[in-house]
Amino acid sequence: MTHIVRVSRFTQHLLTFVLYFAHGSFVMLGVMVIGLVGYQLTQFGSEGLNPRAMFGYRPVVLESGAAAIELVDAVYAESSAEQAGLPEGLGRVSAAIAKRHRVSSVVVESLVKAAQREAQENGIDPLLVLAVITVESGFNPFSESVLGAQGLMQIIPKYHGDKIAADKGVAALFDPAENIRVGTLILKAYQRSTGSVEAALQLYGGASSDSDMAYSAKVLQELDRLRQVAGLPVAARTAVRAKAGSGES
């Protein structure tokens, strides 16, 4: 019985000690918090009570929309070693596109350079590539349709997996340079299979059965506008009915 009483008293003393220790710890913690708050108020005013300020977090703040555009410009400028040297005509086209679509001039210049490079490698008019981009996405590299068409030239991955670089992953077509490369390859293949720009465009737009050739007319109208901006003559064309097919961009 005496042993049980001793154990009980020991337990009671232990619990009392723990409670006093916990109470003291909370008191010390409270004093530290009050001290920290007082310091923050003294050094930074009311803004010092912002948790991010208290723990030293300093986010990068863009002061205006212009600053955001400058940041995007810097990213594109650093990622492209080919920014300088656009031909005079394409330079005018680049400036006109940037103004019309309210896109950074540095970004547009990068896209025009990519279109020029891919078009030259595949024997296609670079202005035709830019006309398709205008009609398909309005130069929004992150555009995606309800049918799954992605990026600048609105390419549906499942139809053109053989042309997409395997190392770029599922978001490959949201990479502007890759999207333009793949889109240009598609245009080249369709021109080769149909024998005409008009028919190739109808296939690209998934409208090969449209006897009115509305899609190709829209793209070619934009092509003519870009040629005028570049100071080039507008080509005379005869409408050609698209060959049967089920091409999808």
PyMOL commands that set and color helices and strands:
alter all, ss='L'
color gray80, all
select helices_A, chain A and resi 2-49+51-54+65-79+88-101+105-122+126-137+157-159+161-163+166-168+172-174+176-194+197-204+214-230
alter helices_A, ss='H'
color red, helices_A
deselect
rebuild
show_as cartoon
